[in-house]
């Protein structure tokens, strides 16, 4: 891990021209000297865990440098050197029985074991932790449509393992990924249909040696018979994992337009989209910064004059729903499948779970 940090630091020191482009696009970097100067004096653990790991710094860098990699490597080192207690992360780690999402599903009796299946299919639906926890109605609707339209054998209620990677828990990440590979191979899965952008990119990397095909919902479902409702204008927030390839960004825009939605774009979209405030679990370490990111994005969305802010990442949608706004905040699939859900009450529901 130390070699990874040294390599990331050396790259920044030797190649960063200190032009200020990344600092002007990132609240963490804006509050400090240049990435090169930070690299020369050493990255603190606090700085490592303040980075949203969103990649916007790399997107704006004319030399394709990635200060984010330096901060990620600092997280890895903090865990390896026992500067950071990994037990502090248990409440959002998928291998912990006491994690927030497990407790939420148990409290509200969210279960998928009663769903039908296509026994002749080798295609499985992988909704992802956030989607299947906080949007069970939409999750079931998606699965049932997948089963009817393309044949779907089962819904996999697993985590892609992304939290381990984000928090610097590389050993746990490796073990978790191997367990997931073993499960998918044992089930003879040939194709996974994914709803979450984090899961899409993480699973594509994890399963690349298995030959399993990873597809998004927007590639496989037929939305042609669905038309927009009364609210026909929306603006789209792009998810950080999709920043460099823009696969879901393009798919969702094309599909929404085909269903009659008019998209009013914000100034900062696609590769230049800011983090929603949930990236890298920064709300855990820097809640004020996370709130600032949410409020800033809501202001930008409001300036488009649309009625609705949508995202193809439910974590983003939930984060935007934490504050009052005249905008409706919805997941893209809420619009495309006609399943309306108001996510503004999720935080109150979480408080109820832990008040018991």
N, C-alpha and C positions, 0 to 999 in steps of 0.2 A: 504494500500500500504506500509505503514511504517513497518508493521509486516512482509510482504514479504521480504523487504530489510533486516530487522534484521535477519530473518531466513536464507537468502542466505549468509549473512556475517558470522553468527555463524557457519554455515556448513563449510565454507572455513577456518575460524580460528581454528576450532576444529579438522579438518581432513586433511588439506593440509600439506604435508610433505616437501614442498619447494624443490622439487627435480629438478626443472628447465625444465622439459619436455614441459610444456605448454608455458613457456617463449621462448623456442627455436623454437616454431612453430607459434608464434603470434607476429606481429610487435608492437601491443599495449603493451602486457605484457613484451616484450623484452626491452622496453624503461623505465621500472619501476622496482621496487623491486618485490618480489614474490607476488602472489595473497593473501597469508595470511597476509603479511605485509601491502599490500594495504587495506585489510579488517580491519586490526587493527587500521590504522590511518584514515580510512574513504574514501569512493569513491567520487571523485568530479563529478560534473555534466558533465564537459568536458570529463572525462574518460568514463562516462556512454554513451555519444553520440559518442565516438570514436570507441567503440566496433562494429565490423561488424556483431555481433550476428550470426556468422557462425557455432559455435559449435565445431570448431577444437580443442579448449582447452580441452573440455570434451572427445573428441575422443582419445586424446593422454594420458589422465590422467589415471594412473594405479588404482586409487581409485574411478573412475567414478564421480569425482567432476566437477562442471560446473561454472567456473568464469563468463561465459557468463550470467548466471542467475542473478548474482550479479549486473552486469552492466545494464541488462534489468530492474531489479527492481529499480535501481537508476534513470532510465529514467521515470519510473512510478511515483516515488517520486517527481522528478523535475516538472512534470506536475501538480501533486496534490498540491504541495507547491507553485505553480505559479512562480517558478524560471525560467521556460521556457515558452515562449509565443507560444501557439499552432498555432496561425495565421501565424507563420513563415513557417509552413509546408503546407499551403494552396495550393501551386503550384503543389504538388504531392498527394494531398488528394482526394479520389474518390468522396466525397460529395461536392466538390467545383467546381462550374461552370467554374472557371478560371484555373483549373488544366491543366498541360502541355498536357496531352493526349487528353483531350476534345478539346482543342484549335487546336491541330495538326490534329485531325480527321475532325474538322469543316473546317479548312483551305484547306485540301486536299480532301474534299468531300468523306471521307471514311464512307460508310454506308452499312448496311447489311439488310435493310428492304425489299429488292427486292428478297431475296433468297427464293427458293421453300421450301415446307415443306411436311412432311408425317403426315397427320392429324390423322392417326391411331396409331401413335407412342407416347410412354411416355418417350422416350429418347431424351435428349437435349445435345447440344454441348456447353461447357463452355471454350472458348479459353483463357480468362484472358486479363487484360488491355493491357499489353505490346504486346502480340501476335496480338491482333486484331487491335492495333493502328499502329504498325510499320511493320507489315507483312500482310497487307490485302489480297494480292494475295494468299499467302499460307493459310491464314485463310479460304478463300472461297473455295479453292481446298480441304482442309480437310473436311469442312462441306458438300460439294457436294458428296464427296466419302462416308462420313458417311451416308448421306441420301440414297444413292444408295445401299450401302452394308448391312447396318443393320437397316435402317429406322431411321430418325432423324426428330423430329417435329419442332425444332426451335434452333436458336443460341441465347444464353443468353449473352448479352453485359454488364454484371455486373462485378464488382470487388469482389474479395473474401474477402476483408477487411483487408488484411495483413498489409498495411501501418499503420493503426490505432494501431495495436498490437506492431509493431516495434517502433513506436514513443512514446509509453507510454500513448496513449490516450485510456485508458481502458473503460471509460464510452461511448465514441463514438464507440469504437470497439463492445461493447455489443449491443448498439442500432442498429448499422449497421448489425451485424450478425442476430439479431432478425428480421429485415426487410427482409433480404435475405431469411431466413427460411420461413417467411410468404409468400413471393412471390413464392418460390419453392413448398410449400405445396398447395397454391392456384392453381398453374398450374398443380398439380397432377403429378409432375415429379417423376419418379421411378428410372431413371438412368441418371447420368451426365458423359459425356465423356470429359476428361480434357487434355489440352495440356501443361499446365505450372506446374512445380514441386511445386512451392509455392502454387498455387491454389489446387493442389492435396492434399497436407497435411493439408492445412488450411480448405478446404471444408470437408475433412474427419472428422475433429474434430468438425466443426460447425454443420454439418448435421447428426452426429452420432445418435441422438435421433429420427430422422425422418424415418430411414430405407432406405433412398435414397442410391443406389449403386453408388460408385465413381470408374470409370475406366479410364485408360490412353488410349491415341490414339494407343499406341503400342500393347495393348491387343486386340483391336477390328478391326483395319484395316488390310486388306490383302495386304501385300507388296511382295508377292511371285513372281509376274510377273515383278518386277522392278529389273533391274541390274545396277551395278555401271557404271559410265561414264568413261571418260579418267583418271580422278584423282581417283585412287583406294586405296590410302593410306591416312589414317587420324589418328588424335589423339583426344581423348575425354576429355573435361573438365567436371568434375562432379559438380553438383549443390549442394550448402550447405543444402537446405531443405531435400535432399535425402541422406544425409551423413550417417545416422545411419541405415536406412533400405535398401537403395540401390536398391529400386524397379525399378526406371527408369534407373539407371546405368546398371542393368543387361538386362532389356528389350531392351534398345537401342543398346547395344553391340551385343546381340543375333540377332537382326533384321538386323543391318548393316552387320554382318558377313554372314548372310543368303543371302544378296543381293550382295555379292562378294567384300565387302570392307575389306581391311587388316588394322587392328587397331594396331598402334604402341603406346604403353602406355608410358605416362610420369612417372617419379619416384613417384610423389605424386598424387594419384588417390583415388577415392571412399571416404572412411572415412577420409583419410588424405589429401584430396584435399584442397588447399587454397581457400580463398574467391576470386572472380573475381574482387572485388573492388566496387561492388554495394550493398553489403549486409548491412543491417541496415541503409541504406541511408548515409553511411559515406562520400560519395562524397560531401554531403551538409556541413558536419562539418569539415572534414579533406581531402580536395581534393588532397593534396600532397601524403597522405598515400594511397588514392584510386589509384592514378596514379602509385605509386610504386608497388602495387599489380598487376595491369594490366600488367605492363612492365615485372615484374618477371615471370608471367605466360606465356607471349608470348615468353620469352627467353627459358623457359623450354619446351614449345611446339616446338620451332625451333630446339631444340637439338635432337628431335626424328627423324629428317630427313624426315618428312612427308610434304605433300603439303597443308594440310588443318587442321585447328583446328575447331572442331565442339562441340556443346553443346546442350543439350536438354532443356536449359533455354534460352529464347531469350534475357533476360536482360544481361546474361553473354555474349552472342554473340555480342550484341550491345556494351557492354563495351570493349570487345577485339577489336572492329572495330574502336575505337577512335584514335588509333595510327597506323602509317605506319608499315607494316610488309610484308614480302614476302609470308606469309601464307594467304590462303583464309580463311575467317572466316564465318562459316555458321551454321545454325540451323540443327539439325539432320534430320528434316522433309524436308528441302531443298534437301537433298541427296535422301531420301527415296521416295519422290514423284516427283522428277525430276523438281522441281520448283526452279530455281536458282534466288537468290536475293543477291545483293551486299549491305551490311549494312553500308559501310564506309561513305555514304553520309547523313546518318540520322542526324548527328549533324549539318551539313550545312542546312538541311531542317528545323530543329528546329530553327536555327538562322533566317532563312527567315520568319518563322511564327511570331517571336517576333520582327522582324524589322518593321512590319507593323504598 
